[in-house]
Amino acid sequence: MRHEDYIKHLEKLEASGKEAYGGVDLVNSPPHYNQAGIECVDAIAAATDDGFQYYLQGNIIKYLWRYRYKNGIQDLEKAQWYLNKLIETLEKE
């Protein structure tokens, strides 16, 4: 499947709701961010070390910035996911 087709497929999943597609959760565990047994965010954490907190903060800002113009509540949920991940990261330190 071409990347563009896969993105269209995911957009259909988002529009139809995760229950209609076998419980796919496109906020907390999107399949396109989990390849070869590793979550993309975990690979980014390992690669960025001290910069990981800034990465999380940037994504929080991004999703808050665009929620009114793109995906509404789903973008707010994604911002919340990144905020929770940032809190979790800080609590581990």
C-alpha positions in Angstrom: 0.0 0.0 0.0 1.4 3.4 -1.0 1.9 5.9 1.8 -0.8 8.3 0.5 -3.3 5.4 0.3 -2.4 4.3 3.9 -2.9 7.9 5.1 -6.3 8.0 3.4 -7.1 4.6 5.0 -6.2 6.0 8.5 -8.3 9.1 7.9 -11.3 6.9 7.1 -10.6 5.0 10.3 -10.6 8.3 12.3 -13.7 9.5 10.6 -15.6 6.3 11.3 -14.5 5.7 14.8 -12.1 3.1 16.2 -14.9 0.7 17.2 -15.8 0.1 13.6 -12.3 -1.0 12.8 -11.4 -3.6 15.4 -10.7 -1.2 18.3 -7.8 0.7 16.5 -6.9 3.6 18.8 -5.4 6.4 16.6 -4.6 8.6 19.6 -2.8 6.3 22.0 -1.5 3.6 19.8 -1.7 4.4 16.1 -0.5 1.5 14.0 1.6 3.7 11.7 3.8 4.6 14.7 4.6 1.1 15.8 6.8 -0.8 13.4 9.2 -3.7 14.0 8.1 -4.0 17.6 9.0 -0.5 18.8 6.9 2.6 19.3 8.2 5.6 17.3 8.1 7.7 20.5 10.4 5.3 22.3 12.9 5.4 19.4 12.8 9.2 19.5 13.4 9.2 23.3 16.4 7.0 22.8 17.8 9.1 20.0 17.2 12.5 21.5 18.2 11.9 25.1 18.0 15.3 26.9 16.1 16.8 24.0 13.1 14.4 24.4 11.3 16.8 26.7 11.5 19.5 24.1 10.2 17.2 21.5 7.2 16.4 23.7 6.6 20.1 24.4 6.7 20.9 20.7 4.1 18.3 19.9 1.9 19.6 22.7 2.1 23.1 21.2 1.5 21.7 17.7 -1.7 19.9 18.5 -3.1 22.7 20.7 -2.3 25.2 17.9 -4.1 23.3 15.1 -7.1 21.6 16.9 -9.6 24.2 15.7 -8.5 23.9 12.1 -7.8 20.2 11.6 -9.0 17.4 13.8 -10.8 19.1 16.7 -11.1 16.9 19.8 -8.7 14.3 18.4 -5.9 16.8 18.3 -6.7 17.8 21.9 -6.5 14.2 22.9 -3.1 13.9 21.1 -1.9 17.1 23.0 -3.1 15.4 26.2 -1.2 12.2 25.3 2.0 14.1 24.8 1.5 16.1 28.0 0.9 12.9 29.9 4.1 11.5 28.4 6.0 14.6 29.4 4.7 14.3 33.0 5.7 10.6 33.0 9.2 11.4 31.8 9.7 14.1 34.4 8.4 11.8 37.2 11.0 9.2 36.2 13.9 11.7 36.7 
